[in-house]
């Protein structure tokens, strides 16, 4: 699992893992993914056995001085979100600044686009982060020189500059992508609106039950 992760995070490298403990049953596994984290997202969705809302994985990358950010994501028809984040190839299970930047930008861009094309009316509230992440499979990978890890298990990235770096990347590239692929944008916002209505209905039902 760990070696496969490394092969996904470093596009093009080939890891050959051989188990020689049993001489009569030597097993070799070759891990090699030219698609990098795009292939990672495809792998996540394949394992879920779900239907995809759009065929291609959305991918973006930015490099600046001593930092790099790579993001890939794709929506499926499930109700769960699956976001894996990494800093210097270390799985940041508790998230951190790169995770926060990604989520904030995703929510902003989809709300802005929804209003621009009229799917979100003036009277509608903004979609929440939870709404726009329903059915999302994503990998956020950053590399930086002086990574600061926080949390009890040291699996949370603390570098404040990475929040802005990732936020700006997603705001710019996702807005461009949606302009070029309006069909994908409408489909994703439709799903988020459905999630929003379901959550609102559940909230009203809870309140009605409490009043009773």
Secondary structure, 3 states (H helix, E strand, C coil): CHHHHHHHHCCCCEEEEEECCCCCCCEEEEEECCCCHHHHHHHHHHHHCCCECCCCCEEEEEEECCEEEEEEEEEECCCCCEEEEEECCEECCCCEHHHHHHHHHHHHHHHHHHHHCCCCCCCCCCCCHHHHCCCEEEEEEEEECCCCEECCCCCEECCHHHHHHHHHHHHHHHHHHHHHCHHHHHHHHHHHHHHHHHHHHHHHHHHHHHHC
